[in-house]
Amino acid sequence: LKDCIRRRRMPPGPIPWPIIGNRSAFQGKFHLTFIELAKKYGDVFSLRRGMTDVVVLNSEAAVREALVEKSVEFAGRPHAQSLDIRTENRRNMAFTDYGPAWKQHRKIVKSALRERASGRTLETEAHEALEDIIGELASVEGQAVDLNDHIFKLVYNVVCPVAFGVRFEQEDEDFQNLKKFSEDFFKQDAPLGDIYPSLGFLPNQAKTDLQKLMDVLLGYFRRQVDRHRKEFNPNDLRDVTDHMIKAQKEAEERGDLDTSALTDTHLRQIVADVFLGGTETTTQILRWAVLFLAAHPEIQEKVAAELDSVVGRDRLPELSDREATPYTEATVNEVLKMGLIDPLSLPHATTADTTLQGYHIPKGTEVLPNLWALHHDPDTWGDPHTFRPERFLDETGNLMPKPFALMPFSVGRRACPGEKMGMADTYLLLAGLVQNFHFSFPEGETPPDLSSVKREVEKSANLHPTRWS
Ligand code: HEM
């Protein structure tokens, strides 16, 4: 009865079944199911996943009210068994509760990224990685090639030097292991304890698999942190790991290491956050970019022509070229809009009892911002499913200010701390690729239907680069 009264004040939604809740809403591509449910229940609605209350935000107004206007109340993260395993009991930044430890971690990471992943420093990293890939792809010019491994390496060799100072060759065992980790990690099923917390103690395959995967990743980062500690020089902070060690040493000197959130576990977890946050996202965005450009040769040609006239062929694109290449910038925005890789962002949770659009949202409720719905709202975009960079340009071809509804990095307190780096490296890498190659589908292969909401990321695996001439 108490539960019924509480739910009456919460946003409406389909009636949950006992124990399983609204299971069918969480199967397949939930972000599309949520758009259908919003038509019936409104832009803010409630669901039950197992025994957990979940509130879905399906419109710009709802996301603005929750993540911007009430940003502290909506800045928490839900608790789940898979997250506890992944984060060694929330000792990272991305899934930790909103509070002093999170603030401290975010400050260190943002300052490290400002120093180590912006301007000339990022450009140098991106150019080195590009030159390497351009060499690799030139050697298979004209042949159909699976770009996956090349794009992985390209992105890893920008992000990993920033995170922990390592560059990889294709055949490196560590590179192969990290790549395998990423491929498996993002396909993992949720362990039973995520749906039914009280059954979390029972052995199940998903839990065992996740633990094994994390042992590999965290073992690798433990070794990286140990190496950094041996080589540490306070006057030469080379990467995020060095910045974390510096903060740890300062806590040691102050005598508050034991109570600080800067133990060795925190250090390897933060490095894992930067690695996972930076690599998987940018890799998938570049894969989408190449796929969309191969499917729209006229747009690819316009980007290449703009780069030709502004940058030429004698040097790689630089960050200072961004202003003079609005069509390329608009294309990056369009890729981020259409190829949204986190359709539901990361899950949030309420940090206190609060309200949203007049409904009661109790403390600890899981909140899912449906960014996909915002990126594909016909009222905002007119033709949301058409790949059309021009939507970001004015009549004279200048880049317009970014619309609020474009939020691939989310918004508010928990918005991605790597946004600046993500935008900059996506521009540098994509522009560098289009300057040097023309992407098309292998002869005889029908391009996938990208205008449909049914598009699949896996389709982007087999593309055909030839030198642009
Ligand atoms: C184009 C690339 C990227 C995209 C699209 C992206 C997207 C996102 C999104 C949607 C979130 C969730 C925000 C929220 O919960 O409201 C997030 C969080 C996060 N991202 Fe990114 N990201 C990108 C690049 C990066 C990079 C380069 C880094 C690190 C160098 C990074 C590190 C993180 C971290 C640590 C969080 C958790 C923040 C927190 O909980 O406070 N991301 N990102």
Residues whose N, C-alpha, C, O or C-beta is under 5 A from the ligand:
A	BS01	HEM	M93 A94 F95 D273 V274 G277 G278 T281 T282 D342 S345 L346 P408 F409 S410 V411 R413 R414 A415 C416 P417 G418 M421 G422
